[in-house]
Amino acid sequence: MEKKAKIYIAGHRGLVGSAVLKNLKGKGYENFILKTHAELDLTDSAAVKAFFEQEKPEYVFLAAAKVGGIVANNTYRADFIYANLMIQNNVIHQSYLNGVKKLLFLGSTCIYPKNCPQPMKEEYLLTDELEYTNEPYAIAKIAGIKTCESYNLQYGTNFISVMPTNLYGPNDNFDLEKSHVLPALIRKIHLGKALEQGNWDMVRKDLNNLPIEGVNGGADELSILQILGKYGISITKNQKVSVEIWGSGRPMREFLWSEDMADACVFLMEQRDFKDTYHTTSEIRNTHINIGTGVDISIADLAQLIKNKIGFEGEFLFNTDKPDGTMKKLTDVSKLNGLGWQHSMKLEDGIDVMYKWYLS
C-alpha cells in the first residue's frame, strides 16, 4: 500500500477496526475514509453502492460485523446471519465493481467444526458440523471467505480473508449482556473487588460509565445489588463476594491482543497477496489465514489470572447448568508464521494493559 493511498476501514470504532486504524496511523498512512454506522449502514445495499461510487477507496479493511458472546449469538440468530451476510456481500461486491486494489476480510475461528482436530488448521474448514450456539454467525463468515475466494478466482481480485482467534484489547465490549468472556471477567471481577472492599464509589462510577440493563450509579444499593446478582456478582451469606462463571471452567481458549491482530492485518495488506495464500493450482480452497498465538488457557485459569491481577479475594462459582461451548479451540498459526509474522504480546501483559485502559 502506498502511504497516501485512500484506505476505507469498515468498522473503525470497534475493537478490530480501531486497532487497525491506530496501526496504520503509526506507520504513516493518512488518507482514511471513516464512516460510523449512523453515517453509513452497511446492510443498506443502495447506500453502500453510492458510497463506493463516490469515495472510490483503493484499499478496504472489512472489520465491520455484528458480534457478541454465546448468549447474544444463540438468542439473536436471525440478526447475526442476516446482518453479517448483508454487510460483507455489499462491501465485497462494491469493492469488486469499483476496482479496489486489495481487500482484507476479517472473520473468526468459530468457522471451524465443533469437534475440530487441534490445533485448527485452515484445511479443516467445512469438514464437520459447527458449534450450534454460534452457527448462524459462523456460516456468515464462511460465506465471506468463499465470496472473497470466488471473486478472486472469477474476476482476478486481490481479496484476502483472515480468521483471528479470540481478541481482547482497548475499545473492547464490556457490556455484561453481550460481551465476550475476557472483558466480561475483567468487569465482573473488578466489580467483585469493589463490593468486597465496600467501595460504593467505585461501583457507582462503573455503572455510570456503562449501566447494566438501565441501572446506573444513581440507583439505590438494593437495586444495584440485584442487577449485579443477576450477572453473577453476589455477596454470600458469610459476607464473602462470589463471581459466577458460566460452564465448568474447563474449556480451553486462545486470546490475541487486538493490536497484534491489527499488525498482522497490516503486514498482510502491505506484503502479501491472494496468490501467497495457497500452493496448488487445481482446486484452490482454504485460502484464509488464521491469526493467533498458538497458545491457549482454560477459562478457570484465565479467571484466576485476572483475579490475581486485579486483587480480588472472593470466590468463583462455576455454573455447570450453562453451556461450555467448544471444549478446545486453538489455532494452527504455521501458515501465518510461514508468511513472515508472529505475535508479540503475552496474555499476562495484555491483561495488565487492558485493565488499566478499562480503569481510565
N, C-alpha and C positions, 0 to 999 in steps of 0.2 A: 504493500500500500504506500502511496505517496503521502508525504506529511500534509499536503494541502488538499488531499482528496476529500470529496464530500461523503461523509460517513453517517448513516442512519442507524441509531440504536433503538430498536423497538423494545420498550420496557425499561427505559433508562433510570427509572426511580426505584426499581425493585432490587432485590439482593444481588441478582446476577448482573443486570444492566448497569447498575450504579458502579459495581466493581470494574466492569469493562470500561466504562467511561473514565473512571479515575486512572486506570492503567494507560489508556490511550493519551489522556492529557499529560501524564507523567513522561510519556515518550515523545511528546512534541506535536501530537496531532491537534488540530484546532478548528477544523471545519465540520461541525456537527449539526445534524438535523435531529432535534429532540421534540417530541410531542407527548403530552400527557394523555391519559385515557379520555379526559374531558375534551381535549383538543382534537383527538383522532381516535375513534372507536374502530379498532382493527377487525372487529367482527362485521363491520359495515363494508360490503364489497365496493359499493359506489364511492364511498369516502376514501378508501384505500387506493382505488384506481385514480381518483382525482389528485390525491396526494403524490403518488409516484410520478404522474404525468407532469405535475407542476415542479416538484423538487428535483427529480432525476438524480437520486443518490447513486454513487459509484460503488459503495461497499455497504453491506447490510449485516448487522448483528441482530438475529431474531431471538431476543431474550424475553419477549412478552409472552405470558401464558397465564392461565388460571391455575393456581396451585394451592395445595393445602395438605394437611395431615390425613391420617386414617379416617377420622370422623368425617371431615369435610368431603373426602373422596368417596366415601361409602354412602353418604347422605345425599349429596348433590350430584349424582351420577350423570344425569342428563346434562346438567350445566357444564360439567367438566368435559364431556366428549364434544358437545356442540361448540362451546367457546373455543376450545383449543384447535379443533378442526378448522373452524372459520378463520381464526387468526392466522394460522400457518398457511392455509390454502390461499388466502388473499395476498399475504406478503410474498410468498414464494412465487406465485403466478405473476404478480405485478413486477417482481424483480426480473423475471424472465422477459416479460413484454417490454420493459423499459431499459434493457441492456445493462443490468447491474453486473459489474466485473466479478464480484465474489460475494457469496452469502454464507454466513455461519448460522446454522440452525441448532439451537440448544434443546436437548431432550432430557431424559432422566434414565437412570439404570433400572427403574421399575419396568422397563420394556422387556426385561428378561423373564423367563419362566419362573413360576413359584418355586419349583424344586430344581432350579438350575444347578449344574455342577459348579463347584467352587475351586478357584476364583472364576468369575464370569468372563468368558472370552466373547469377543464380538460375534464369533461364528455360532454361538448358542442361541442367537435371536430366532424366534419362531420354531423352536424345537419341542415345545411343550406348552401346557396351559399356563395362563397368567395368574398372579395373586388376585383373588376375587375382589378384595376391598378397593383396589385402585385400577381395576381392569379397564374402565372407560378412558381414564387418563392415559394409561399405557398404550391402548390401541390408537389413540390420537397421536401420540408421539411416534409410534411405529409407522403410522401413516405419513408423518412428517419426514422420517428417514427415507421411506420409499418414494415420496414425492421428489425430494432433492435428488435421489439416485436416478429416478426415471427421467427427470428433466435433463440431468447431465448426460444420460445415455442417448436420449432422443434429440435434444436441442444443443448439446455441447456446452451447457452452462458450467459454472465452476462453483457449485454449492456443496459445502462440507457440513456434515452432521456430527455433533459431539454429544456424548452422554455423560454428564457429570454425576458423580456419586452424591450422597447427602451433603449439602452445602450448609455452611454457617458463617456468620461474619457481620460486619456493620450493615445496618438497614434491614436486618432480619425481621421476621414477623413474630412478635411476642404476644399476640392475641391468643389467650389460652383456649379459645374455642376452635381456632383454625391453625395454630402454629405447628411446626414440626417438633420432633422430640427434644433436640438440644436446646433451642431457645425457650421451649416450654419448661424444661427442667431448670434452666437458669432462673427464670422468673419465679417459678414456684418455690425453689429453694431460697431465693432472695427474700420472698415474702414470708417464708417459714422462719428465716433468721430474724426478720423484723418482729414477728409475733413472739418468738421465744425471748427476745430482748425487751418486749413491751414497748417497742419503738413505733408508736402510732403515727408519728410524723412521717416516718419512712413509708409506712403502709399507705397513708393518705396521699403522699406525694406520688407514689407508684400508680395509684388508682386515678389520680387527677391526670397523669400523663397518658394513661391508657385504661379507661373504665372497662369493667367486666360486666357485660350484659346491661349496660347503662348505669351500673353502680360506680360512683366516683368517690373521691376522697371526702366529699362533703356529707356522705351518708353517716348514719349513726353506727356505733360499733357493732350492734347486733346484726344489722343488715350487711355490714362488711364481712363479719364472721360467717354469715350464712352463705354469701356468694363465694367466699374463699373455700368454705367447706364443700360446696358443690363441685369445685375443681380440685378437691383432694388436699387442701391445706387446712389442717384442723388442729385444735387444741384437745388433747386426750383427757381422760378422767383424772389422770395423775399429773395434769398440767404440763405434760410434755407436748411438743409440737410434732405432728407427723405430716409427711408429704406422700400422697398416693402416686404410684407409678402404674400405668396400665400394663397388664401382662405379667409374665413371670420374671422379667429382667434378664432372661437367658438369651434372647435374640442378639446376634452379633451385627454390628453396623459399622460402616466406614464413614468417616467425616473428612471433608476437604474444606479448607479455608477459602472463602469466596474470592479473595484477591489472588490466591494461587490459581484458582479456576480461570479467572479473568486473564491472567498472564499466559496460561496455556492457550486460551482462545485467540489472543492477540498474536502469539507465536505462530499458530497455525495459519491465521489470516495473512501474516507477513511472509511466511517462509514455506508454506506447504500448499499444495493444490489437490483437487479431487483425484488426479492420477496417482498421487502418492498414497492413497488410502486402500489400494488393492494390488494384488500381484498376479492376477490371471486375466486373460482376455476372452475366456469362453463365457462362463456365467458370472457376471460381475454382481456381487451381492455382499451384504455385511460390510459396507464401506464406512460405516460410522466408526467413531473413535471414542473409547472410554477415557474419561478424565477422572482420576482418583489418586489415592495414595498407595493402594495395595496393602493397607494395614487396617485391621478392624478391632472393635472393642465391644464387650457386652453392654447392654443398656444398664444393668446393675452396676458395672464398673464405671461406666460413664457418669451415672448419678453420684457415685461415691467420689469420683474425681472432682466433680462440680461442687459437691458438699464440702470437700476439703479446701477448695479454692475460695469459697465464699465464707466458710467458717460456721456453717450450720451444724448444730449439735443434736438435732432431733432425729427421728427415725423414719425409715421408708416403709411403706406398706405396699406390697405388690398385689394388685387386684387381678387375680388369675381368671376372673369372670370376663375380663376384657380381652380382646384378641391380641396375640403376639405379632401377627403378620408373618412374613417370611422369616425363618429362623436364622438364616445367614445370607448376607448379601455383600460380597467382596468382589471388587472389580479386578480383572487382569489388566494391568496397565502396560504390558510389554509392547503393545503396538505404539502407544504414545511415547514411551521411553525410546523406542526404536526410531521414532521420528525426530527425537532430539530434545524432549522436555521432561523434567521431573519436578515434583512438588518440593516446597521448602519449609512451610510452617508445620511444626509439630502440634498435635492436638492440645497438649498441656499448655503450651504458649498461646495458642489461639483462644482457648477458653479465658485465659487471663486478659487478653486484649479485648475480647468481646464483652466480658463482664464490666470492664472499665468503660467501654463505649456505652453499655446499657445504663450504667450509673450516671453518666454525663448527659 
